[in-house]
Amino acid sequence: MNEENSFARVVIEGQNLPPFLARAFEVEEKALKIEKVEEEGFDTVSFLSGKVAGWFVRSQNNFHCVENLSSRLTKRDVQRMTVARVRRCFPDLAVDENVWRQVFKRAIEETHDDPSQSIPIWNGSTRCCPGLSTAIVPSGEMVSGNTWQLPRYRQIGETVGDIGMFDEFLVRIFPYEVDRHVFKDWLSWCLQNEADKPAWAPFLYSRRKGTGKSTLCQLVVKLFGDENSITQNSIEKLTGRFNKPLLDSKLVVSEELQLKPDSSRGNTLKTYISEKVTTSEVKGREVEKVRQHCCFLFTTNHLPLWIEADERRYYVIDVDHDGSASGPNAAEFGAFVAEFVAWMDNDENIARLYNALLQHRQSNSFNPRALNLSAIDTPVMQQIMGASREVSLVRLEEWLAEQGVFALPQERIAFFFVETLRTNQNRIRHMMPELRWRPVSVKWGGVDHARVVWVHADYQVAGGRVRGPEGYDQPIEAEGVLL
């Protein structure tokens, strides 16, 4: 049977898709907008060709459904799936065999200058483009797949705002009022600026279990949309080699996050939190530069003392309270959480909360680009910052004593900070003065230009020599500066 004669069969059997095609083209009925179109003066061929051009892409002699780009489809698959969707989405639209033939000729076979009428060429990549409802986005003469999808609750048309239950929940799980304000500022800003991203992330900590951390994470996932979020129990996949699918998410939740101070995964994670452009890889493709819009939310039951003293990427929030699973008010808190979870299951409630957060005005002290550590005085943050600073200072002081010298070039100190302390070398200018060392620019070692040397407070450098108490006078080279 030739292509033309078999087409009628395609139309007739369009609604009886085999299972593998039905799965590849699965579309939830709630997300489908059933439209009625006027028959009189209506260009059915142009209308349907435009729909086909938005439902599929092509690449290397294969077709792909935009809802499932991993599928590989034939021309016949595209025809049968299109017929099924049109009959479901536009039941009042009459389409005969001749119209179908014109539609598929224009959308699949013909070469013309109207891209809206032809299935576009897919470049094989995906991007997260929050706020853009189309499944594909232009990329030169080709297109990329858009992984972001409009959450279902935003499609129900709810216009009222209500933040009452959310505020009550925060009051119950966050003992400190400042944490409630900071978290609400962060969440509202992220929703108001979905095409952007903050440079720091909330870190929910509680020593005890059953304090509501996971419930809060579930709520945040609902606000961003299950389709646009991913939750994981570690960061191995996120910081691993083939992490492109995770970076194509809008929200990444990592529960029970634990890192070591010298962890390479920790350094990678910090890059993802703060940088908008990074590199990533998909299996079977070369490493590519990626613009990511990820917001991050972390939880842990272990005090994260691995956080460095001057680290501005994590805002740790104490979520310990007497309503925890082992606390005296566990029963009362458990009853409220059950009520809150039931409230979350209603899309209209999520829509009202979303509307309220869109209207929320952040405090003047809120900065999505950087945390002001000097303004954070909660006990848990002070404990983490104090512990981290003490450990690093002790290690630095011990190392300086081991050198047995009173002047060191900045390059050598920077190497110690990066390779041994595993911290940012910018902290040199904060930590060295705490140990009574100061920077001096001097010429030494036969070099014409000046270089920065850190000198102990009791000593001076001049003319290539180090001088100090009790007649101490040695050339810089003799101090062991040059190694």
N, C-alpha and C positions, 0 to 999 in steps of 0.2 A: 504494500500500500504506500503510495507516494505521500509527500508532505501535505499537499493541498487536499487530497481526498481524506486523509486521516484527521484533518483539522476538526471536522464536524464531530468526530468521536471525542476529541479533546474537550470541546465545549460541552458535550452531553455528559461526560464523566467528570466534569470539573469539580463537582462537589464531593465526589467519592475519592478523596486522595488516599493513596497508600500510606501506611503508618510512618515510613521514613520521611515522606514529604510533609506530612502533617506536623511532625516534630520540628522539621527544619523551618516551617513557616508558622510556628505557633504564635498566635496573637491573642492576648486576653480580651474577652468580650467587653469588659468594662472599659478598656482603653480604646475601643473602636467607636468612632463617631459615625452613627448611621445618618446619612445625608439623603435628602430628597432633591432631585434636580428637575428643572423644567425641561420638558421635551421640546417645546416649540422654540425654534431659533437657537437650540443648544448644539454645540459642536461636540458630539460624543467622542469622536476619534481623537481630537486634541485633548479633551478632558482625560480620557483613559490613558493616552500615551504619556501624559504628564504624570499620572499616578504610577505607571509602570516604571518611569524614569526615576521616581523617588523611592520605589520599593526594592529595586535591585541595582547591583553594580556588576561590572564584568572585569575579568583579569585573566590573562593567559588562556584564552579560549574557554574559560569557565564563567559561570554566573554565580552570584552570591546574593542571598537575601540580606538586607541591611540589618534585620533583627538578629541574624545569626551568620556573621561573616565567615565563620569556619566551615560552613556548608559549601559543597561544590555541586552546582546544578547544571543541567543541560538546558538547551533552548526549550525542549518539550516540557521540562519541569517548570520553567518560568511561565509558560502558557497555561498549564493546568492550575498552578497556584494562583495566578492572576485571576482566572475565571472564578475560582472559589472565593477569593477575597472580594471581588466586585459584587458577586451575588450576595455575600454576607453584609457588606458595608453599604451597598447601594441597591437595595431590593426593588426599588421603583424604576430603576433604569433599564430600559429595554435595549438589549444588544443582540443583533442577529449575527449570523456567521460571516457575512460580508464585512461588518464593522470590526469584528474581532480580527479578521485577516488584515485589514488596513492598520489597526492598532499595532499589531505585532510587527508588521512590515516597517512602520515608521519608528517604533521604539527600539527594535532589535536589529533590523537589516539595513535600513537606509543610512546614508551618510549625508547629513545636512548641517546647517549652521545654527540650529536652535537647540542648545543643550538641554532645555527643559523638556524636550520631546524625545530624547534618546537616552538609553541606559548608559550612564557615565562609566569611564574607566577608573577602576580602583587602583591606587598606588600600593596597596598592601599594608598600609599603616592605619593606626587608630589614634584618636586624640580625645581628650576629655574637654569638651567645650561647654561649660555650664551656662545655662540660660538660652542656649541655642537649641530649639526644639527639633530641628531637622536631623535625620539619622546620618547624613553625609555632609561634609563641609568641603568647599573648593580648596584645591591645592595645586595651583598652576592650571595646566590643562587637564588634570586628573582630580580625583576626590579622595579624601580620607574618611574613615568611619568615625562617627561621633559616639563615644561610649556613654555620654551623659543623657539621661532620660528625664523628662518632666515627671516628678512624683505624682502618683495617682490622686493624692489628697488635694493637690493644687488644681485639679481638673473638675472638681465638684462645684465650683462657683461660690464657695463660702466667702463672705466679705466681713463678717464680724470678727473682732479680736478679743481674746480672753486668755489672760496669763495667770489666773488665780491658782489653779492646781499646780502649775509649774513652780510658782513662788512658794507655795506651801511645802512642796517637796524639797526645795532647796533649803528652806528653813529647818526642816527635819534632819537633813543629812549633812549640812555644812554648819559646824558649830560657830564659825566666825563670819560675821556680816560682810567683811571685806571680800571674802572668798565668793560669796553670793554675787556681789556686784561685779567682780572681775570675771567670773564665769559667764554671767548673763551678758556682759559687754562683749566678751569673746564670741559667744554663740550668735548673738544678734548681728555682730559685725560680719561674721562669716556668711550668714544667710543673706544679709543685705548686699554683700559683695562676693557673690558666688564665683564670678569670673576672676577673682583675685585670691590671695591666700595670705594668712598671717605668718609671721616668722617665729612664732613660739607656740607651745602646746600646753594645755592643762594636763596635769598628772595627778590622778586621784589616788590617794594613799589612805589605807586604814589597816591597823595592825590586826583587827578582828574582822571576821567574815560576816556577810549578811548585813552590810551597812547601806546598800543601795547603789553601789558603784555600777554594777552591771545594768541595773534598771535605768540609771541615768544614761548610760551608753546606748541602750536600746532606744530611748527617746530621741537622742541626737541622731541615731541612724534613721529613724522614721522621719525626722525633719528634713534630712538631706535626701532621703529616699533609699529604700533597700536596694534599688537598682544601681545606685551611685556610691554605695558604701561597701566596705569589706571589714570583717572582724577576724582577728587572728590571735592565737595564744602566745606567739613569739614573733620576732622580727626576722627570722631566718629567711623566709621567702621574700620579704620586702628588701632585705639587704643582700640577697643572693644574686646570682648571675642573671636569670631570666625573670626579671621583676616587672617588666613592662605592663602586664595586666593589672598589677596592683597600683602602679603609678597612674594608670588611666582611671582610677577611682577619684571621687571628690572627697570622701571621708575615709580615713584609715583608723580603725580602733585596734589597739594592741593591749590585751589584758595580760596581767602578770609579767609586766616588762621588768627584766633584770639584766643589767649589763656590768661589765668590769671597766674600771677606769682606763685600762690600756686596750680596750676592745676596738678592733677595726670596724666591727658592726656599729658600735656607738658613734664613731666618727662619720660613717656613712649615713646613719640616721639623722645626725645633726645637719648634714648637708640637705637631705630631703625636707627637713622641717623648715629651713630658712631660705633655700634657694628655689627660684622659680624655673630655672633651666638646668637640666642635668643630663647625664647620658644613661641609656638603658638598652636592654637587649631582649629580643624575642627569639625563641628557638627557630633556627633556619634562616635568620636574617642577621645582617651586620649590626654592630652597635650604632645607635642613632642618638642624635640630640633630641631631648624631649622637653617640652614646656609643660610642667605639671602644676595642678591647682589643688594639691592635696592639703586637707586640714587633718591634723593628728590629735588623737585623744588616747591617753594612756592610763592604765590602772596597775596597782600593785598592793600586795599585803606585806611588803618588806620595805622599810625605810630606805629610800634610794641615796645612800651615802656616797655612791659612786659619782654623783653629780658634782662637778667642779665648782669651786667657790664663786667664780665670776661667770658661771654659765647662765646665759640669758635665754635659753630655748625651752626651759621647762618651768612651769608655774605649779608647784606642788601644793595640793589642797588636802587638808586633813579631813577625812570623812569618818573618823571615829566618833561614836555617840552611844548613848545608853540604850538605843533601840536596836543595837546589833543582835545577831543571833544568840549571843551569850549574855546580853545585857539585861538589866532589870525591866526595861520597857519593850522587850522583844515582841510580846504578844500584840501590844497596841500598835507598834510600828509595822509588824507583819500584816495586820488588818488594813492599815492605810496603804501599804505597798500593793496588796491585792486589789484594793479599790483603784489605785493609781494605774496598775497594769490594765485593768478593765477599761479605764478611761482612755488609755493610750490606744486600745484596739479600735477605737472609733475614729475614722478618718476625719470626720467633721471637727472633732476636738483638736486633732493635730493641725488642721487647717486654721482653726481659731488661734491656736498658740502661735503658729507661723505668722499670721497677720499681726498679732501683737508684737512679736519680736521684730518684724519689719518696721514698726513704728517706734521701737525703743531707741532712745538717744544715749549713746555711750558717755560715760563721765569724762571730764576734761583730762584726767590723768591716764586714760586708756590710750595705749599706743600699740597697734597691731604689728608694728615692725620690730619693736624691742621692748623688753621688760626693764622697768626702772627698779633695779635690785635695792637701791637705797631706800625706796619707799615701801618695801615689803617687810612688814614687821610681825608676821604671824609666827607663832612658836615653831612650827614645823620647818618653815623656810629658814628661820634663824638657826635652828639646829643643824640643818643640812649645810648651809653656807659656812657656819662656824666650824663644823667638823671637817669639811673639805679643805678649808683654808689652813687649819691647824696641821693636817697631815701633809699637805704640800709644802708648807713652810718648814716643817721639821725635816723632810727629805732634802729640801734645798739647802737648809742650814748645815746638815750633815755633809752634803756633797761639797759645799764651799770649804768646810773645815778639812776635808780630805785632800783638797788641792794644795793646802799649805802655802797659799800665796795671798796677796792683798790687792791684786789688780788682775782682772780677767777681761778679755775682749768679748764684745757682745755676741759675736758669731759662735763662740764656744758655749756661752750660756744658753743661747737659743737652741743649740743642738741638744743640750741636756733637757731643756723643757719639752721639746718635741719627741725625742727618742726615749727618754727615761720617765719623765713625769707624765707624758702623753697628754699634754695640754697645750693651749695656744701660746705661742711665743710672745703675744702681745701682753701677757700677764707679767712679763719681766719688769715692766715699768711700774707695776703695782707691788710685786712681791719683794724685789730687791731692796727698795727703800725701807720696807718694813724690817729688814735685817741690817739696816744702816749702811747700805752701799749706794753710791751715787754715780751717774754717768758723766764721763769727761771725754771730750774730743781732743785727741793728741796725735802727733806724728811720732812714729817709732819704727824700729826695725828697718831703717833705710828706705822707707816708703815716703814719697813726697806728699801724699794727701793724708788728711786727718782721718782717724778711725775712732769709733766709740769704745772706750774702755770703762768697765765698772770698777770703782775703787772703794775700798773700805773707808768708813767715815774717819778713822784715825790716821789715814795715810793720804799723801798727795802725790800727783804725778806731774813732772815737769822736766823738759829736756831729755826725755827718754828714760827717766829714772824714777824710782818709787822711794819716797822718803816718809819716815814715820817716827814713832816714839823711840827714846833711848838711842838716838843717833842712827836709826835704821836708814840705810842708803844703798839701794841696789838698782842696777839697770833693769828695765822692764824684761828684757830677755832672760836675765838671771832669775826673775820671778817665776819663770816657767810659763809665761803667757803664750809664747810661740811653741807649739807642739807639732 
